[in-house]
Amino acid sequence: MPMSDSERVSVQRRVPAAASEIFALITDPHGHVRIDGSGMLVAPVDAKRLERVGDSFEMDMDREPLGDVPLGRYKVINTVTRFSRDAHLEWGVAGVGMPNVGHVYGYLLDPVDATTTDVTSYCDWSGSPERWKARITWPVVPVASLEKSLENLARVVAASAG
Protein backbone atom coordinates (compact mmCIF):
# COMPACT_ATOMS: atom_id res chain seq x y z
CA MET A 1 0.00 0.00 0.00
CA PRO A 2 1.45 3.39 -0.97
CA MET A 3 2.21 5.86 1.78
CA SER A 4 3.20 9.42 1.04
CA ASP A 5 3.75 12.80 2.50
CA SER A 6 4.57 15.95 0.60
CA GLU A 7 8.08 14.82 -0.38
CA ARG A 8 8.41 11.10 0.40
CA VAL A 9 6.54 8.09 -0.91
CA SER A 10 6.94 4.45 -0.02
CA VAL A 11 5.37 1.21 -1.15
CA GLN A 12 5.55 -2.11 0.67
CA ARG A 13 5.21 -5.68 -0.59
CA ARG A 14 5.66 -9.06 1.09
CA VAL A 15 8.13 -11.14 -0.93
CA PRO A 16 8.53 -14.91 -0.37
CA ALA A 17 12.31 -14.91 0.08
CA ALA A 18 14.90 -14.42 2.79
CA ALA A 19 16.14 -10.86 3.31
CA SER A 20 19.67 -11.97 2.41
CA GLU A 21 18.49 -13.25 -1.00
CA ILE A 22 16.67 -9.99 -1.75
CA PHE A 23 19.61 -7.92 -0.55
CA ALA A 24 21.92 -9.83 -2.89
CA LEU A 25 19.71 -8.81 -5.83
CA ILE A 26 19.40 -5.14 -4.94
CA THR A 27 23.10 -4.68 -4.22
CA ASP A 28 24.11 -6.10 -7.60
CA PRO A 29 23.72 -3.21 -10.09
CA HIS A 30 22.68 -5.69 -12.78
CA GLY A 31 20.09 -7.25 -10.48
CA HIS A 32 18.98 -3.77 -9.50
CA VAL A 33 18.45 -2.85 -13.17
CA ARG A 34 16.38 -6.01 -13.64
CA ILE A 35 13.96 -4.89 -10.92
CA ASP A 36 13.85 -1.19 -11.80
CA GLY A 37 10.41 0.04 -12.80
CA SER A 38 11.37 1.47 -16.16
CA GLY A 39 13.04 -1.49 -17.81
CA MET A 40 15.04 1.09 -19.77
CA LEU A 41 18.14 1.23 -17.59
CA VAL A 42 21.44 -0.48 -18.29
CA ALA A 43 24.34 -0.93 -15.86
CA PRO A 44 27.85 -1.29 -17.31
CA VAL A 45 29.08 -4.86 -17.66
CA ASP A 46 31.86 -4.28 -15.12
CA ALA A 47 29.54 -2.87 -12.42
CA LYS A 48 30.60 -4.10 -8.97
CA ARG A 49 28.39 -5.28 -6.10
CA LEU A 50 27.53 -2.51 -3.62
CA GLU A 51 29.17 -3.12 -0.26
CA ARG A 52 29.28 0.16 1.68
CA VAL A 53 28.28 3.81 1.88
CA GLY A 54 30.08 5.72 -0.88
CA ASP A 55 29.99 2.89 -3.45
CA SER A 56 28.54 4.03 -6.73
CA PHE A 57 27.05 2.54 -9.86
CA GLU A 58 26.37 4.11 -13.23
CA MET A 59 23.25 3.64 -15.33
CA ASP A 60 22.35 4.63 -18.86
CA MET A 61 18.83 6.04 -19.01
CA ASP A 62 16.62 7.23 -21.82
CA ARG A 63 13.11 7.49 -20.41
CA GLU A 64 11.28 8.72 -17.35
CA PRO A 65 10.37 6.16 -14.66
CA LEU A 66 7.20 4.84 -16.31
CA GLY A 67 8.95 4.47 -19.65
CA ASP A 68 6.49 6.57 -21.63
CA VAL A 69 8.15 9.97 -21.98
CA PRO A 70 11.41 10.09 -23.97
CA LEU A 71 13.96 12.31 -22.25
CA GLY A 72 16.98 11.74 -24.46
CA ARG A 73 19.85 9.47 -23.59
CA TYR A 74 21.81 10.37 -20.47
CA LYS A 75 23.79 8.73 -17.67
CA VAL A 76 23.28 8.89 -13.94
CA ILE A 77 25.65 8.06 -11.13
CA ASN A 78 23.96 6.51 -8.11
CA THR A 79 25.91 6.70 -4.84
CA VAL A 80 25.08 4.62 -1.77
CA THR A 81 24.08 6.90 1.11
CA ARG A 82 22.91 4.24 3.61
CA PHE A 83 23.91 0.61 3.85
CA SER A 84 23.02 -2.02 6.42
CA ARG A 85 23.64 -5.60 5.29
CA ASP A 86 20.44 -7.54 4.56
CA ALA A 87 18.34 -4.65 5.86
CA HIS A 88 18.74 -1.28 4.10
CA LEU A 89 20.11 0.12 0.86
CA GLU A 90 19.68 3.78 -0.08
CA TRP A 91 21.29 5.73 -2.91
CA GLY A 92 21.41 9.30 -4.13
CA VAL A 93 21.16 10.24 -7.78
CA ALA A 94 23.29 12.60 -9.86
CA GLY A 95 23.88 13.12 -13.54
CA VAL A 96 27.36 12.42 -14.88
CA GLY A 97 29.49 15.45 -14.04
CA MET A 98 26.81 16.88 -11.73
CA PRO A 99 26.47 16.95 -7.94
CA ASN A 100 23.82 14.85 -6.23
CA VAL A 101 20.43 16.34 -7.08
CA GLY A 102 19.04 15.80 -3.59
CA HIS A 103 16.63 12.92 -3.95
CA VAL A 104 17.25 9.39 -2.73
CA TYR A 105 15.74 5.98 -3.38
CA GLY A 106 15.95 3.00 -1.10
CA TYR A 107 14.89 -0.43 0.03
CA LEU A 108 14.15 -1.40 3.62
CA LEU A 109 13.96 -5.15 4.32
CA ASP A 110 12.03 -6.46 7.32
CA PRO A 111 12.18 -10.26 7.69
CA VAL A 112 8.85 -11.80 8.63
CA ASP A 113 10.46 -15.23 9.04
CA ALA A 114 13.34 -17.18 7.44
CA THR A 115 11.62 -17.35 4.04
CA THR A 116 9.50 -14.18 3.85
CA THR A 117 10.44 -10.51 3.87
CA ASP A 118 8.44 -7.29 3.86
CA VAL A 119 10.19 -5.00 1.37
CA THR A 120 9.59 -1.26 1.47
CA SER A 121 10.76 0.77 -1.50
CA TYR A 122 10.85 4.54 -1.14
CA CYS A 123 11.66 7.77 -2.89
CA ASP A 124 12.46 10.92 -0.89
CA TRP A 125 12.72 14.24 -2.71
CA SER A 126 12.96 16.42 0.41
CA GLY A 127 16.60 17.34 -0.35
CA SER A 128 15.93 18.31 -3.97
CA PRO A 129 15.71 21.86 -5.28
CA GLU A 130 12.20 22.99 -6.22
CA ARG A 131 13.11 23.00 -9.93
CA TRP A 132 13.71 19.21 -9.76
CA LYS A 133 10.50 18.58 -7.82
CA ALA A 134 8.53 20.44 -10.48
CA ARG A 135 9.69 17.99 -13.19
CA ILE A 136 7.56 15.12 -11.92
CA THR A 137 3.91 14.62 -11.08
CA TRP A 138 4.13 14.03 -7.34
CA PRO A 139 3.41 11.48 -5.98
CA VAL A 140 1.83 9.65 -8.95
CA VAL A 141 5.01 8.93 -10.93
CA PRO A 142 7.17 7.78 -7.98
CA VAL A 143 4.38 5.58 -6.55
CA ALA A 144 3.74 3.87 -9.90
CA SER A 145 7.48 3.37 -10.42
CA LEU A 146 8.01 1.95 -6.91
CA GLU A 147 5.03 -0.40 -7.26
CA LYS A 148 6.33 -1.64 -10.60
CA SER A 149 9.81 -2.17 -9.15
CA LEU A 150 8.44 -4.27 -6.29
CA GLU A 151 6.38 -6.36 -8.73
CA ASN A 152 9.54 -6.91 -10.79
CA LEU A 153 11.51 -7.75 -7.64
CA ALA A 154 8.97 -10.46 -6.72
CA ARG A 155 9.21 -11.89 -10.28
CA VAL A 156 13.02 -11.89 -10.30
CA VAL A 157 13.15 -13.54 -6.86
CA ALA A 158 10.65 -16.22 -7.97
CA ALA A 159 12.60 -16.88 -11.17
CA SER A 160 15.91 -17.18 -9.32
CA ALA A 161 14.36 -19.65 -6.86
CA GLY A 162 13.73 -22.12 -9.48
Buried (B, 14 or more C-beta within 10 A) or exposed (E): EBEBEEBBBBBBBEBEBBBBBBBBBBBBBBBBBBBBBBEBBBBEEEBEEBEEEEBBBBBBBBBBBBBEEEEEEEBBBBBBBBBEEBBBBBBBBBEEEEEBBBBBBBBBBBBEEEEBBBBBBBBBBEEBEEEBBEEBEBBEBBBBBBBBBBBBBBEBBEEEEE
